[in-house]
Amino acid sequence: MTRQDLLKSLTQLGLTKKQAALSVDVFFNTITNALREEKKVSIVGLGTWEWKKRIARLARNPKTGKVVALGSRKVLVFKPSRLIKTKLKG
């Protein structure tokens, strides 16, 4: 699904293209701003985005076989809700 597909779905509900675009932009900007502030974002029925800390570790370059040290870092993870998981399984 693309942004345009989402806008099309919203216009089918009766919103104008401008209203649909504004709604989608506000939705995405709100989530983005919260994540930028490293807040956890939970949307019931959809899922949760949150930052997880990965510890420093040693890894191996698969091409050369050389051991490389990876520093600690934060990664953004998404966990789908139980409702989404159930719908996808069925």
N, C-alpha and C positions, 0 to 999 in steps of 0.2 A: 504494500500500500504506500502510496506517495502522498505528499501534502495536497496535491491536486485532487486525488481520490477522496481525501478527507473533506476538502472544500465542497466537492460535488455532493457528498452525502449530506452535508449540512444545508446546502441549498435545496435539496429535496425535502427537507423538513420545513421549508418556508422562509429561511433566511436569505437575504440578498447576498450576492457574491462579496460585497464589501463587508457586510456584517460577519459572514462566515470567515473571511480572511482575518478580520480583526479578532474574532474569537479564538481562532487557531493561534495567531501570533501572541495574544495575551496568555493563553494556556502554556505555550512553549517557553515564552520569556519568563513566566512565573516559575516554572520548573527549573529552567536554566539558572536563574538568579539564586534560587534556594540552593541548588547544587554548588554553585560558585562559592557560596558562603559555607559550604561543607555541611549543609543540613540534610537530614534524611527526608525523602519525599515519599509519602504513602498515599496511593489512590485506591480506595476500596473497590474491589472488583477487577482491578487491573494489575497492580503490583507495587513494589517498593524499589526505589533507587537509593543506594547509600554508598558511602566511601568505605573501603576496607583497606587496612594497612597490610602490605606485604613485607615480610622481613627480608633482610639481606640474605643472599644465598649464592652458592656457586652453581654455575650452569655450564653446559658444554655446547660449543658451536658445532652444529651438526655437519657443517661442510668441512671444517678443518679438524674437528675433534679436540680443539684447544679449550681448556677450562677458562671460564670468564667469571669474574666476580660481578654480581648484580647488586646494586645498592637497594636499600629499603625504599619503598614507594607506596603511594596511595593509588588505588584503582577504583573506578566506578563500577558497581555491580548492580544488576537488575534481577529481582526475584519476583517471578509472576505469582499472582494470588492463587489460592486453591481453586477459586471459581474458573479462572483461565485454564489452569492445569486440567481440571475436570472436563471442560468443554473441548480442549484439544485432544484428550484421550478418547473421548466418545465419538 
